[in-house]
């Protein structure tokens, strides 16, 4: 199973995702803001980063750009999670280097499908 970092500033959203991933046998760790997500992702111990876009200190786009500019030793897949439906957001995320994208509120079946689609 995968080692997953969930970057999410809302505890309830994190718990929902954690419970689903735990039930599927994944190891899950929480980052509560963008700076913590970037620091933890750079350790190279994760297979997947589920990245909320709107977080304190660094937003998700800043995090993914920094990760792609100086990647961790271990390859890291990134799936962006956002309630932002503004035109161009999805394109900006893929241009920055995300591997997948999901709109909030999260459909847990869609999350599993997106994880499988990116190879996790």
C-alpha positions, 0 to 999 in steps of 0.5 A: 500500500501507499504512504500518503501525505494529506495536506488539508487545513480543515480537520474534518476533511482530513479525517474523512480522507484518512478514514477512507485511506486507512480502511484501504491499508494506506499509511496516512500523515497530515500536513495542516498548511502549505509550509508543513506539506512542502517540508514533509513532502521533501523528505521523500517518504511519501508515494502520494500527496493529496493537496488542498489548494487553499491553505495557510502559509503556502497555497497548493499551487506554490507547494506543487511548483516548489516540489517540481522545481526541486523534487524529493528523492522518491517520486511523488504523485500529486493530486490537487483537491479544490472547491475552486471552480474558476476557469483556468485553475485546472490548467494552471495546476497541470501546468505546474505539475500535478498528476491528478485533480479532484473537485470538492466536495470530495466523492470518495469513489472518485478519489479512489479512481483518481489514485488508481489513475495516477498509479497509486 
